Amino acid sequence: MNDAVRRRARAGLHESAERAPARAHFRAMGIDPERLGRPIIGVASTWTGTMPCNLNQRELANRVGEGVSAANGLALGFNTIAVSDNQSQGTPGMRASLISREVIADSIELMVHAHDFDGLVCIVGCDKTVPAALMALARVDKPGVLVYNGPMRAGRWRERDVTIQDVWEAVGAEERGLITREDLDELERVACPGVGTCAGHFTANTMAVAVDCLGVAPVGDALVPADEHELKGAAAAHAGALAVQLVERGASARRFFSRRGLLNAMAGIAATGGSTNGVLHLLAIAREAGVPLSLEELTDVAGRTPVIADLAPSGRWMATDFQRAGGTRTLIRELVRGGHIDGGTPTVDGRTLAEATDDAAPPDGEVVYTLDKPFKPSGALHTLRGNLAPDGSLVKVSATDRRFHRGPARVFDSEEACCDGVRTGGIVSGDVLVVRYEGPAGGPGMRELLSVTASVVGAGLGESVVLVTDGRFSGATRGLMVGHVAPEAARGGPLAVVRDGDVIAVDVHAGTLVVEVDDRELAARLADWQAPPPRYDVGVFARYRALVSSASEGAVLTAQAQ
C-alpha cells in the first residue's frame, strides 16, 4: 500500500468528512469516534470450539481488550481458524494442519492491511497458531505481542501422570494385545482433564518456549497453565497494555525476529528437548522476516546446546511442572549464563532478555538442570544429508539413545499403508519404515505421522526400527525417526525410488542418511520414475501443493508454482 495514501486515510478516520461512513460503523459498535485517534490494536484470536487447546481464548481476548483500554488504546478483536492436530491425526484431515499455518498467517495479514491497525496482540495456543502469528507479524512488521493461552494439566492414571501421548501409544499396545480395551478406555477418560494445549513438551509448548526466547511476549507468562484464570487473565491484560506502549515507542515486530533472536529460540527449543516442528517453523519465520537462515545453522545450535530440562516425551515432567520450577525464565537465565543464548536481544517490555530473567529462580536439578550437570550433554536435533536426502532431513534424538541404524527398507506410499503394516504385525525388528508422498507438496500438507510412531512404540518396536519420511513428526514422537526428507518424493527426490529390501543407513554422528544403492542404479530409477497423480486438484490443497516450498526452506508458500 502507498504509505502516503495509508497515512491520509488513517488521519481522516478521526474527523474528516470523507471517512464519515467508517465512523458510522464504529458508532454502530458503540465506539465513540473520539477514541479513533488513539492507538488501534487488533486482537487476533485463534479460538475455536473444536478442541480443548484454545477454549479459553475468548476470555483472554476480553482481558487483552481491558489492558489496551487501560493504556488509552482501542482494541478491535477478530478471529481466525485453528486445526486440531490430535483430532485430525491419522486421518486425511491431518493434511490441513500445516496448510492452516499459512491460512492463519494470511488472515492476520489481511486484517492488518484492511483495518490498518497500529499494533497487534495475537492469542495463540495449539501447534500451528503460534508460528502462524509470528509469520504474520514478520510480514506486516507492526508492533505486536503474543499471548499463549497455556497448557492443560496432565491427567492421572494408575498413580502416574499421563498425556495424549500415552493414549496414542496405548492404541498400539491394545492392537498387539499388550493391554485390554478396558485399559484403553479407562486411560482415554482421564488423559486430558481440561482446557489448554497438550500437557507434555510437544510442539505447542515447544513454540511457547521459542516465543519467550524471541522476546515477543513477556518472558515467563506463556506456560502459566490455562486453568489459572486470574494469572492468565492478568498476563493477557498486561500484553494489551504492552502493545499500546510498543506503538508509542515505535518498536515493530521484526526487531524481535533478528538472526540473534531466531538462534536464541533454537537454543531454547534444543535445551528443552523440543519438537522437530520448531525447526520447520523457525525457518518459515526467518523467510517471512527476510532473515537468511539455513537448516544446518539451526541444527548446529541445537547440536551444541545441552538438554537441561527433563520434559516429556524425552523425560519425566510436564509443562506445569516446568513452570513450577521456574520455566523459561530459569531456562533462559541458565542458557545466558553459559553463552548459549544472547542475553542482549530485546523483549517487548523494553528490557533485554538477560535483564528480564536476571532474577529467575536457579535450576532445581530435578526438572531444570544446570549446564554443568545437564539432563543430556548433547543436543537433540540434527541435520542428516546423503544420497537419500541431498537437501537435508531432520532427526530428533532426545527420546532415544540410538545414533546409528542400518536395515532393510519397508516402503509405504502413505501413512495409512504403513499403519496397516505395523498393526498387522508385518514389521519386524531392524526394519527401516519408509513413508513417502507425505511431504509438503506430496501430502499435500506434510502430515505428522504420530499414528505410525505411536503404533511402533505401543507394539514394543520403538527401539528396534527406524522411520524415514518426507512427512513430519508430532512433538510427542519417540524413537529414532527421520523426517522432513528433502527433496520430497512427490517432487522427484530419491525417496521416491527406494524399493523394499534396499538397505538404508542412518548415522547421526556422521550426519548421514544413505540408501546403499549404486549411484548409476539410483539415477536410472529416477529417470524411469513418474509422479503419482495428485490427491487434490482443486481448492486450497491444490493451490498449496503448487506453491509450497521444500521442508528445508520452512515449507512456506512462494509467489510462483514450484
Rosetta blueprint (number, residue, H / E / L):
1 M L
2 N L
3 D H
4 A H
5 V H
6 R H
7 R H
8 R H
9 A H
10 R H
11 A H
12 G H
13 L H
14 H L
15 E L
16 S L
17 A H
18 E H
19 R H
20 A H
21 P H
22 A H
23 R H
24 A H
25 H H
26 F H
27 R H
28 A H
29 M L
30 G L
31 I L
32 D L
33 P H
34 E H
35 R H
36 L H
37 G H
38 R L
39 P L
40 I E
41 I E
42 G E
43 V E
44 A E
45 S E
46 T L
47 W L
48 T L
49 G L
50 T L
51 M L
52 P L
53 C L
54 N L
55 L L
56 N L
57 Q H
58 R H
59 E H
60 L H
61 A H
62 N H
63 R H
64 V H
65 G H
66 E H
67 G H
68 V H
69 S H
70 A H
71 A L
72 N L
73 G L
74 L E
75 A E
76 L E
77 G E
78 F E
79 N E
80 T L
81 I L
82 A L
83 V L
84 S L
85 D H
86 N H
87 Q H
88 S H
89 Q L
90 G L
91 T L
92 P H
93 G H
94 M H
95 R H
96 A H
97 S H
98 L H
99 I H
100 S H
101 R H
102 E H
103 V H
104 I H
105 A H
106 D H
107 S H
108 I H
109 E H
110 L H
111 M H
112 V H
113 H H
114 A H
115 H H
116 D L
117 F L
118 D L
119 G E
120 L E
121 V E
122 C E
123 I E
124 V E
125 G L
126 C L
127 D L
128 K L
129 T H
130 V H
131 P H
132 A H
133 A H
134 L H
135 M H
136 A H
137 L H
138 A H
139 R H
140 V H
141 D L
142 K L
143 P L
144 G E
145 V E
146 L E
147 V E
148 Y E
149 N L
150 G L
151 P E
152 M L
153 R L
154 A L
155 G E
156 R E
157 W E
158 R L
159 E L
160 R E
161 D E
162 V E
163 T L
164 I H
165 Q H
166 D H
167 V H
168 W H
169 E H
170 A H
171 V H
172 G H
173 A H
174 E H
175 E H
176 R L
177 G L
178 L L
179 I L
180 T L
181 R H
182 E H
183 D H
184 L H
185 D H
186 E H
187 L H
188 E H
189 R H
190 V H
191 A L
192 C L
193 P L
194 G L
195 V L
196 G L
197 T E
198 C L
199 A L
200 G L
201 H L
202 F L
203 T H
204 A H
205 N H
206 T H
207 M H
208 A H
209 V H
210 A H
211 V H
212 D H
213 C H
214 L H
215 G L
216 V L
217 A L
218 P L
219 V L
220 G L
221 D L
222 A L
223 L L
224 V L
225 P L
226 A L
227 D L
228 E L
229 H H
230 E H
231 L H
232 K H
233 G H
234 A H
235 A H
236 A H
237 A H
238 H H
239 A H
240 G H
241 A H
242 L H
243 A H
244 V H
245 Q H
246 L H
247 V H
248 E H
249 R H
250 G L
251 A L
252 S L
253 A H
254 R H
255 R H
256 F H
257 F L
258 S L
259 R H
260 R H
261 G H
262 L H
263 L H
264 N H
265 A H
266 M H
267 A H
268 G H
269 I H
270 A H
271 A H
272 T L
273 G L
274 G L
275 S L
276 T L
277 N H
278 G H
279 V H
280 L H
281 H H
282 L H
283 L H
284 A H
285 I H
286 A H
287 R H
288 E H
289 A H
290 G L
291 V L
292 P L
293 L L
294 S L
295 L H
296 E H
297 E H
298 L H
299 T H
300 D H
301 V H
302 A H
303 G H
304 R H
305 T L
306 P L
307 V E
308 I L
309 A E
310 D L
311 L E
312 A L
313 P L
314 S L
315 G L
316 R L
317 W E
318 M L
319 A H
320 T H
321 D H
322 F H
323 Q H
324 R H
325 A L
326 G L
327 G H
328 T H
329 R H
330 T H
331 L H
332 I H
333 R H
334 E H
335 L H
336 V H
337 R H
338 G L
339 G L
340 H L
341 I L
342 D L
343 G L
344 G L
345 T L
346 P E
347 T L
348 V L
349 D L
350 G L
351 R L
352 T E
353 L H
354 A H
355 E H
356 A H
357 T H
358 D L
359 D L
360 A L
361 A L
362 P L
363 P L
364 D L
365 G L
366 E L
367 V L
368 V E
369 Y L
370 T L
371 L L
372 D L
373 K L
374 P L
375 F L
376 K E
377 P L
378 S L
379 G L
380 A L
381 L E
382 H E
383 T E
384 L E
385 R E
386 G E
387 N L
388 L L
389 A E
390 P E
391 D E
392 G E
393 S E
394 L E
395 V E
396 K E
397 V L
398 S L
399 A L
400 T L
401 D L
402 R L
403 R L
404 F E
405 H E
406 R E
407 G E
408 P E
409 A E
410 R E
411 V E
412 F E
413 D L
414 S L
415 E H
416 E H
417 A H
418 C H
419 C H
420 D H
421 G H
422 V H
423 R H
424 T L
425 G L
426 G L
427 I L
428 V L
429 S L
430 G L
431 D L
432 V E
433 L E
434 V E
435 V E
436 R L
437 Y L
438 E L
439 G L
440 P L
441 A L
442 G L
443 G L
444 P L
445 G L
446 M L
447 R L
448 E E
449 L L
450 L H
451 S H
452 V H
453 T H
454 A H
455 S H
456 V H
457 V H
458 G H
459 A L
460 G L
461 L L
462 G L
463 E L
464 S L
465 V L
466 V E
467 L E
468 V E
469 T E
470 D L
471 G L
472 R E
473 F L
474 S L
475 G L
476 A L
477 T L
478 R L
479 G L
480 L L
481 M E
482 V E
483 G E
484 H E
485 V E
486 A E
487 P L
488 E L
489 A H
490 A H
491 R H
492 G L
493 G L
494 P H
495 L H
496 A H
497 V H
498 V L
499 R L
500 D L
501 G L
502 D L
503 V E
504 I E
505 A E
506 V E
507 D E
508 V L
509 H L
510 A L
511 G L
512 T E
513 L E
514 V E
515 V E
516 E L
517 V L
518 D L
519 D H
520 R H
521 E H
522 L H
523 A H
524 A H
525 R H
526 L H
527 A H
528 D H
529 W L
530 Q L
531 A L
532 P L
533 P L
534 P L
535 R L
536 Y L
537 D L
538 V L
539 G H
540 V H
541 F H
542 A H
543 R H
544 Y H
545 R H
546 A H
547 L H
548 V E
549 S L
550 S L
551 A H
552 S H
553 E H
554 G L
555 A L
556 V L
557 L E
558 T L
559 A L
560 Q L
561 A L
562 Q L
